[in-house]
Amino acid sequence: MENLKGFVKFGFVLYAVLSGFSSFASASITPFCVAVHNGPSLYGEENLLGNWKYSAENVPYEYAKGILFISKEEGKLTVVVALRGGKRKAQDVKIEGNTLTFNLKLDGPIVSVSITAEGDRISGKASSEDGIFQLTGERRLDPE
C-alpha cells in the first residue's frame, strides 16, 4: 500500500511539473498573424496555365467552341487552340496581370484574343476584321 501511495504522489508531482513547463512555454511564444489568400483573383501565369473549354458568340460553327491549352515550355508561354477543324498554335503570347493576349491565324484573317481569368472561369474577346466577339469558358479538369 505504501508503494501505491508513493507511486500516486510521484505521478501527481510529475503531472504538476509538466503542466508548469507547458504553461511557461506557451507564455514565451510571441503571437503573430499569417494571412494566406487563396481567392479566385490570383494573378499571373500560374492562374492561367492549364486547359480551358471556351465558347464564342456569333462566330462560324467551327470556331464557336474549343479548348485552349496554355502551358510554359522551356520558359516560354505557349497557347494551342483545339478547334473542330484541328489545332492552331498561337503567336505573340503575353500575360500582363491576369490577362492573356495572343494572335491566332485562322483560315483568313489574324484574330487577336484577350482573356482574363477569375478562378476557374475565363472571359474575354476575340477581334478580327469581321468584328469583336465575346468569349467565355471554364477550366477543364482532366482525369489523372
C-alpha positions in Angstrom: 0.0 0.0 0.0 2.9 2.3 0.8 4.3 1.7 -2.7 0.9 2.7 -4.3 0.8 6.0 -2.3 4.3 6.8 -3.4 3.5 6.0 -7.0 0.4 8.2 -6.9 2.4 11.1 -5.3 5.1 10.7 -7.9 2.5 10.8 -10.7 0.9 13.9 -9.3 4.2 15.7 -8.9 5.2 14.7 -12.5 1.9 16.0 -13.8 2.3 19.3 -12.0 5.8 19.8 -13.3 4.9 19.0 -16.9 1.9 21.3 -16.7 4.1 24.1 -15.4 6.5 23.7 -18.2 3.8 23.8 -20.8 2.3 26.9 -19.3 5.8 28.5 -19.3 6.4 27.5 -22.9 3.1 28.9 -24.1 3.7 32.2 -22.3 7.0 32.7 -24.0 5.6 32.3 -27.6 5.3 35.5 -29.4 1.9 35.7 -31.2 2.0 36.5 -34.9 -0.5 36.6 -37.7 -0.2 34.9 -41.1 -2.6 35.6 -43.9 -3.0 33.3 -46.9 -5.0 34.4 -49.8 -6.4 31.6 -51.9 -9.2 33.5 -53.5 -10.1 33.5 -57.2 -8.1 36.6 -58.0 -4.6 35.1 -58.2 -2.6 36.9 -60.8 0.0 35.8 -63.3 0.6 32.8 -65.4 0.0 30.3 -62.6 -3.7 31.1 -62.7 -3.8 30.9 -66.5 -1.8 27.7 -67.1 -3.9 24.7 -67.9 -6.7 23.6 -70.2 -9.8 25.7 -70.8 -13.0 24.9 -72.6 -14.3 28.0 -74.3 -17.2 29.2 -76.4 -17.5 32.3 -78.6 -20.6 34.1 -79.6 -21.7 35.0 -83.2 -18.8 33.2 -84.9 -18.8 30.4 -87.6 -19.6 26.9 -86.2 -16.0 25.6 -86.5 -14.7 28.4 -84.2 -17.6 28.6 -81.7 -16.2 26.0 -79.3 -12.8 24.7 -78.5 -10.1 24.1 -75.9 -7.2 26.3 -75.0 -4.0 24.5 -73.9 -1.9 27.1 -72.1 1.5 25.9 -71.0 5.0 27.0 -70.4 7.7 25.2 -72.3 11.4 26.0 -71.8 10.5 29.2 -70.1 8.2 30.4 -72.9 4.4 30.6 -72.8 2.6 28.6 -75.5 -1.1 28.5 -76.4 -2.6 25.8 -78.6 -6.2 26.2 -79.6 -8.0 22.9 -80.5 -10.9 23.6 -82.8 -13.3 21.3 -84.6 -11.1 21.7 -87.7 -7.8 20.9 -86.0 -5.2 22.6 -83.7 -3.7 26.0 -84.2 -0.6 27.4 -82.3 -1.0 31.0 -81.1 1.7 33.7 -81.7 2.7 36.7 -79.7 1.6 35.1 -76.4 1.8 37.5 -73.4 0.5 37.8 -69.9 0.0 41.0 -68.1 -1.5 40.7 -64.6 -4.3 38.2 -65.0 -4.9 38.9 -68.7 -3.6 36.7 -71.5 -3.3 38.0 -75.0 -2.3 36.2 -78.3 -2.8 36.2 -82.0 -4.2 33.3 -83.9 -4.0 32.7 -87.6 -7.2 31.0 -88.8 -8.4 30.3 -92.4 -8.5 34.0 -93.2 -7.6 37.0 -91.0 -5.5 37.0 -87.9 -7.6 37.0 -84.7 -6.4 38.9 -81.7 -7.6 37.3 -78.4 -7.6 38.8 -74.9 -8.7 36.6 -72.0 -9.0 37.3 -68.2 -9.1 34.5 -65.7 -11.1 34.7 -62.4 -10.6 31.4 -60.6 -11.8 28.6 -62.8 -13.6 30.9 -65.3 -12.3 32.9 -68.2 -13.9 35.7 -70.2 -12.7 38.0 -72.9 -12.9 38.9 -76.5 -11.6 38.0 -79.9 -11.3 40.6 -82.5 -10.7 40.4 -86.3 -11.6 42.4 -89.3 -15.1 40.8 -89.0 -15.7 42.4 -85.6 -15.4 41.8 -81.9 -16.7 38.5 -80.4 -17.2 37.7 -76.7 -15.6 34.6 -75.2 -16.4 32.7 -72.0 -15.1 29.4 -70.6 -14.1 27.3 -67.7 -11.1 25.3 -66.6 -11.1 21.8 -68.0 -10.3 19.3 -65.3 -8.8 16.2 -66.9 -8.8 12.9 -65.1 -5.4 11.9 -63.8 
